[in-house]
Amino acid sequence: MRIVLVALNAKYVHTNLAIRYLRASVQGEFPDVDLREFTINESMERIEAELYEAKADVIGFSCYIWNLKETLAVIRQLRPVSPHTRIVVGGPEVSFETEAFLRENPEIDGVVLGEGEITFLELLRAWESGASLSQVQGLAWRASSREIVLNPPRRQLAMAELPNPYNHEEELKGRLAYVETTRGCPFNCQYCLSSTFQGVRYLPPERFRQILRQTLRYGARTIKLVDRTFNVNKEHSLRILDIAREEAAHYPPEAGIRVHCEMAGELLDEEWLLYLQDYPQDLVQFEMGVQSTHPETLAAIHRPQHFERWARYVREIQRLNKAHLHLDLIAGLPKEGWESFRRSFNEVYNLQPDMLQLGFLKVLKGSGLREQSGEYGLVFAPDPPYTILQTDDLSHDELLRLHRLEELLDRYYNSGRFSHTLAWAVGNYPTPFDFYHEFAEFWHGQGWFRQSWSAKALFEKLWDFATAQKKTWGSDLTALLREQLRLDYYLWERPNGVPDYLLPTEGDLPSNYGEIKFSLQQNQGWEQIIPEFRGMDRRQWSRATAVEYFGEPQPRWRLFFYKNGQTQTYPVPGDFFKEVD
């Protein structure tokens, strides 16, 4: 029996963990199994053609809210030309309201409900032997054109019983490798499907070591743990991080290995801070879902937390400078209106995470909020990903404004390119939210959201906004912003030329600006500060560095050293100016 397992990922860098588990689960009995990964941005016709030419007996598709529309489009094209191929689907998006789903999609033969490792194997056995599918637990299937059968659910597997999903040699360089060390979640958040399952199961840590070792050998450098709450069990999570440190130590620091973990801030404590003190810098990245700081909202979604208590631990983690930190907010939750969301945004923004991810509520099939949508006035898109459109507390107009704010937050704050400029600009508004909202509405008024812009163009757009505020800010404050923007511009990449709008007026520069600039850049004293100076000739040094004068907030010269995609900046020592004089 020839089997093809298919995933349409959101991006090329993503990989699908589910189909790797399924392959490892069935290959002992069904060795002719192949994985095919595409992206949702590829031609559906090309994907269908490749699957048709695979001449498979069974094709399985992994379905999520982000790929269901495209997956169904492929299946509908494939079915007429492959009438004898059995098509089965699985995943969270098809594990609820399954009978209606099968009636709406007659091209599909069956649906694996929930965890599929054993269910899929037993389904293949039944198809190969001609046995009845009625004995395959965890399966919904089409007994006839009119009859759909939902078999009893399957018990959950202990994670020690799972196969190694990375037991096949593959190329993972430049891609994310997804790994799980737990299944389940201790919380009962009503917007999340994890609330539909009880208990947490753990992968034996040494099994994790084996998986991690293989993904690193295959070239993966970012390992994303899909555990819903990585730190639910401190002993387990610290052992997993110990193993990550031990395995990463076999690679040089420039390999850039990073392990991404979703954490519950509420479970942080002093022991975590003590552990991280000796942890390698940049090896871990923590993502924490704040979602909201509004008490009524937290009660409605069954998400107990004391933000002020655990925000203290976040600040300590930032002070240690050992982990990249992502914090998440969700707009459109029940009981949260414009003003309460503004407060939530400001409280989280003021922690200054490395990334602030602003998402919008997805009213998922099977979730508590889906069942309570009428109570909270939740109006959402009828098709995946079921994005919230309005609530009793947020109008559609307000949500559209938040979507625009989110886009600029991502382009500017999360890019990391505008840290000095944003710190200055936000400080001139009552709150961070007010700045981003006004900036986003300016973009909207200019029609800029309808186009794509380069990173370089984003500097110009921010300057255009600043000049439009000149009457409010005054010329002095606008000049201060220009200096911060120019500093960020130099920190971003070595400029071949600086845009005119960032250049100071001639009267703001030293009279012999050009001579000073050249002399400071070539000063032999840099070899005492930057060791790489000794190994470069003059031309190489000129290409790797830039020197610039900044007049605000106080006059100073800086040298920028560009190396391996990163920029280091140094104040020019005072004794360098003796040679200029």
N, C-alpha and C positions, 0 to 999 in steps of 0.2 A: 504493500500500500504506500503510495507516494503522498506525502503530507507537506503542505506549505503553510507556515505561520506568518501572518502579515501584521505590520503596524504602520500606521500613518502618523508620524511624529510631527510635533509643531515646528521643529527646526532640525536641521541636519545634525547639529551637535548632540541632540537628544538621542537616547537609546531606550528601548522598551524592555523592561525587566520581566514582564509577564510572559512574553513569548519565549524568552530564554529559559524560564522555569518550566514551561510546557515541553519544550524540546528535550530538556534534561530528564523530564519525568517519563517520556514515552520512548526515547531512543533505544532503550534496552530491548524492547519488543518490536519497535517500529523504527529501524535505523534510517530509513529513507525519509528524513524530515529536514526541511530547509527553512531558513529564516529570510524574509524579505522586508526591509525597512525603507520607507519612503517618507516624504514630507507632505503636508496638506497643501503646499504651494505648487507641487508638481502637477503636470497634466494628468487628469483622471484617465484619459485615453491611453497614455503611455503606461500607466500603472496596470490598467486592465489588460493591455497587450502582453506585458511581461508575465502576468499571472496566467493568462490563457496559454502562453507558450510553455509554461512550466508543466502543463499536462498533469496536474495533481488530481488524486482521487478525493482528497479532503483539503479544503482551505479554511483556516481559522483566522478570524480577525479580532484584534484587541481594540475595544471601543471605550472611548472617553468623551466627555462633553466637548473637547476641542477637536475631535476628529470624526464624530459620528456622521455628520452631514456628508463629508467627503467619502467616508467608508461606504455608506449606503449607495452613493453615486457609483462607486467602483463595482459594488455587488450587482447593481441593476444593469450595468453594462456587461458584466461577466456572465450572468445567468443565461441569457438567450443563446450564447455561443458555447457554453459549457453546461448543457442541461443535465449531464450525469455526474457532475462534480458535487460532492456534498459540501455545503457551506454552513459553518458554525461560527457563532460570535460569542464573545464573553467580555467581562469587564464591568465596572461599576455603573456605567451608563445604561446597560441593558439588563441589569440584575433586578430592576424594579419595574413594576407595571409591564411584566414580560408578556403576558397573554395578549394585551393590546398591541404590544410591539410586534409580535409575530403575525398578528392579523393584518397589521398595516404593511408588513414586509414579507409577502409570500415567497420571495426569492430565497429566504433563509430557512434552513432545515432544523436548526436547533440553537439553543442558548445555554451556555454554561453559567450557572448561577453561583455567584460568590467565588471562593477559591477553587481553581480549576485543575490543580495538578493531578488528582486522582480521578476526578470526574471525566476529564478529557481522555485519560488512558482507558477507562472503562468504556467510554463511548466508542473509541476506535476498536476495541475488542469486540463490542457488540456489532458494529458495522461489518467488521471483517468476517465474523462467524455467522452473521445473519440472525443473531439473537434479538429478542425484544428489547427495546430501549426502556421499558417500564422499570427495569431493575437498576438503572443507572441513577443513583441519587445525585441531587444537585443539577438536574437537567430539565429544561423545558423543550418540548419537541412537538413536531407536527405529525400526528398519527394519520391524518388524512387531510384533504383540502379544507375540511370544515372543523376537524377535531384537533384541539391543542391540549397537550397534557403537561401538567407541572408535577414532576416527581417530588418526593419528599426531600428536604434539604440534607446536605452532607455535613457530618461533624467536622469541626475544624482540626487541622493537622497540628501536631507539635512541630515546632520549627526544626527540631533535630531530625525529623523524618524527611525534610525537604532535600532535594538534590542540589548540587552546586550549579547555579545558573550560568556560570562562566567556565564550564568544563570543555568548551570548544575554543580552539585557537582563533583569535579574531583581531582585527586592527581597531584599536580604540584611541589612537593618537588624535588629539584635537576634539575628542568627544567626551561627554559626561558619562560616567559609569554609575548606574543606580544600584544601590545595595540596601538590603533591609536587615536590621538586627533585631527588630521587634515587629510583631503584628498586634494591632489593637491599640486602644487609647483609654486612659483612666477617666477622661473627661466626657461630658455629655453635651457638647456644644450642638445646638439645634440646627445650625446651618451646615453641619458636617455629617457625612455618611458614617464616620467612625463611631458615632453615637448609636448606630444600629447594631453594633457588635459588643459583646460583653467580654471583659478580661483582656489581659496583655500576655502575649507569649514571647519567649526570648530565644534567639539563636545562640547556641553555645559559642562563647568567644573565640575558641580556637578554630571553629568553622569559619568565623569571620576572617581570621588571619589568612586562611587558605584562599578565600575569595578575594580579599584585598590584594594579596600577593600576586594572584593571577591578573587582576585588572591592571595593576601597575606594570607587570611584565608585558601586557598587551599594549601599553602606551598611554593608558588613561592617567591624567594628572589631577582631575577634579573628580572626587568620589562623593556622590550625593546620597546621603542616607535618607531613605524615604520613611523612616520611622515617624509616626505621627507625633510622638512626644519622646524624644531621644532620652531625656533625663528623668523619665518616670521612675527608674530604679537606679539609684546612684552607684551602687556597686557594679552593676552591669555596664552602665555608660562610662564610668571611669576606666573599667577594664578594656572596653572597646577603644577608648582614646589612648590607653597605654599601648595597645597593639598598633594603632595607627602611627604613633611616634616611633615604635620599634621598627616597623616596616619602612617608614619614610627615611629612617636613618641610613638605609642602604643606598640612598640616592643623594646626589649633591644638592645643596640648597637651591641652586638655580633651576632645578627641575620643576620647582613651583608646585609641589604636591599640596593639595588642599582638600580637607574633608568637611563637607557641609552638613550641619545637623540642625534639625528643627527642635527648638527647646521651649519649655514652658518657664517663663520668667518667675512664676509663682513658686517653682521648685528650686530656685537658686538659694544658696546659703553660704555661710562662711567657709565650709569645707570646699566648695567649688572654687572660691577665690584662692584658697591656700593651694589647691591642686594646680591652678593655672599659673601661679607664680613661676613655676619651674618648667612650664610647657614651652615648646619651641614656638617662636613667633611666626604667625601667618599660616600655621599648619591647619588650624580649624577656622571655620566660619559658622557663626551661630545665627539662626533665624528665629525670631521670637514673635509670635502672633499676639499683639496687643489687642487688635480688632476694634476696641473702643475703650474709653475710660469713663463713659457715662454710666452711673450706677443702674438706672432703669433699664438701659439696653443690656447690660451684663446680666441682669436678673432675667430678662425676657429670653435670652439665648442660653441660659444655664451655664454661664461662663464665670464662675467666681474668681475674682482676683483682687489684689490690693496693689494697684499700680505704683503708688508712692513708695510702698515697702520694697518692691523688687527693683524699682528704678534705681535705688541706691546701689544695688549689686551690679546693675548695668554700668553705672558710672565707674565703679571700681574695676570692672572688666576693661573698660576703655582706658582707665589709668594704667593698668598693667600692660596694655598695648600688645596683647598676645593673640587676640582673635578679631577677625572682621565681624562686624555686627550689623545684621539686617533686622529692622522692625517693621511689622505689618499692621496696616489699618484696613478696615472694611467699611465702605460707605454703603448706605442703604439698609442698615440693620434696623430692626423694630425699635421704636421709641427714641430714635436719634434724629433730631431735626438739624437745621442749618447751624444754629448757635452751639448746640451741644457737640456736633461734629467738629465745628471750629475749635472748641476747647480740646477735644481729643487730639486733633491734628497738632495744635500748638504744644500740648504737653509732650507728645512723642517727638516732634521736631526739635524741641529744646534739648533733648538728649543727644542730638547730633549723631545719629547712627551713620555708619558707612553707607547704608542704603535705607531709604524709607519707601516701602512698597505700599502704594495705595491701590487697593483692589475694590471691586464692586461685588456686592452680594450676588451669588448664584443660587437660585432657589431650586435645589437639586431634587430629583425624584428620590423618594424614600426618606428625605430629611424631615425633621420636626417642623421646620419653618414652612415647608411645602404644605403640610397638613394644617398649619395655623395661618396660612397666607390671608384668609378672609378676615381673621381677627385683627391683623395688623395692617390691612389694606395694601398688601404686597401685590403690586402689578409687575409682572415679569414677562420677558420675551417667551413666546410659546415654543421656540426651537432652541436646541443647545447653543450656547451654554446657559440659557435661562437667566440672563442678566436682569437685574432689577431695573424697572422703568420708573416706578414711583411708589411711595408709601404714604401712610396717613401723616407722616411727619416730614417727608421730603417730596416736593413736587418734581415733576419731570424736568421743568426748567432748571431747578436747583441741581438735579443730578447731572444735567448736561453741562452746567458750569463746573461741577466737580470733575467731570471727565476731562474738560479742558485743563483744569488745574493739574490733574494727575499727569497729563502729557508733558506739561512744562516742568513739573517736579522731576519727572524721569529724565528729560533732556538736559536739564541744568543741574539740579542737586545730585541726582544719582549718577551722572556722568563723572563727577568728581573734578571737572575741569574749571569750575567757577567758584571755588571755595572762598577766596578772598573777596570777590565781588559780591557774592550772595551774603556773606557775613556783614558787609558794610550796608548793602541795600536793605536787607531785612531789618537791620537796626534802625532804619529811618521810617519804619512803619509801626503801627501799634502792636501788631503781632505778625509772625511769619505767614500765617494763613492769609492775612490781608494783603501782603506783598504778592504772594503767588496768585491770589484771586485777581488782583488788579492787573498784574502782568499777563495772565491768561486772557482776560477780557480785552486787553490791548491787542494781543495776537489775533483774537477772534475778530475784532473790529478791522484789522488790517487784511483779513483773509489769508493769513499765513498758514493756518492749519490745513489748508487744502493742498499744500505743496510739501515736498520733502526738502530738507535743508542739510547742508554739510555742517560738520562741527565748526568750521571756520565761520560759516554764515551765522551761527548762533551767537557768536560774539557781536556781530553787527546788529542783530535784532535786539540784543540787550542794550546796546548803545542807543539805538533808535528809541527804545522805551525811555531810557534815561534822559535823552534830549527832549522828549515829549513832556517829561516831568520838570523841565528846567524852571518853569515859572513857580512851581511849588517848592522845589529843592533850592533854587538859586544857583548861580553860576559857580560859586565856590564848592558847593556840595557835588555838583555835576563833575567838576574837575577832579575832586577826590575819587569819585567812582571810576573815572577814566583811568586813573593811576592803578586802582585795584584790578580793573579789567585788563590793563596792559600787563600787569604782573602775572595774572592767570594765563594770559596769552603766551608769555615767554615760558611759563612752567609747563604748558601743554605740549609744545614741540618747538624745536629750533626754528625760528622764523627766517625764511629767506628774505622776507620784507615785511615791515609792519604796516598795516592799513593806515591810511591818512587820518582816519577818525580817532586813532589811538595815539597819534604823535602829539607831544606837547607843542604849544606855540613856541616860536623861536625865542621869545623873551624869557621863557621858563627854563631854557637850557643854558649850561655854562657856555661862555663865549667861544672857547676852543673845544667844543663838545666832541668833534670827530677825532681830533688828535688825542684827547684824553682817553677816549673809548679804545682806540687801537693800542695805546701804550699800556693801559691797565690789562687788556686781554693778553698781551704778550709778555707781561712781567714774569721774570724768572722765579720770583718768589712763590708762584703757584706750585712748584714742585715740592715745597714744604707742606702744602695743604692738601694737594690732590696727587697721590702717588703716580697715577696714570700719566701725568705730565711728562715724566722722564722718558716714557716709551713712545712719544709722539714727536713727529717733526712739526714745523710751524704750520704747515698746511692742514695736517690732521687735527692739530689742536684748534685751529680756527673753525674747522667744520664741526667739532665736538662741543664748542662753547659759544656763548654770546655774552656780551657785557652791555648793561643798560643803566641809564640814570633815571631815578624816580624822584620827583619833587615833592610828593605828598605821601603820608602826612608829615614827613620830614625828609630833607634832601639826603639821598644815599645812592651809592653805586652798588650793583650786584653782578656777580658772574653766575651764569647758568651752565651746568655741565650735563650734557645729554649722553646717556649710556644705557644700552640694552632696553630702550623704550621707556626709561625712567629719567627724571630730571632732578638733579640736586642743585641747590642754590647756595651761594656763599657771599657774605658781605665782603667788599673789597677792603683789605686792611689799610689803615691810615698811612703806614710807611710806604705803600706803593706810590703814593702821590708825590713823594720826594723826587722820584725820577721824572715825573711829569713836569714839576716846577723847574 
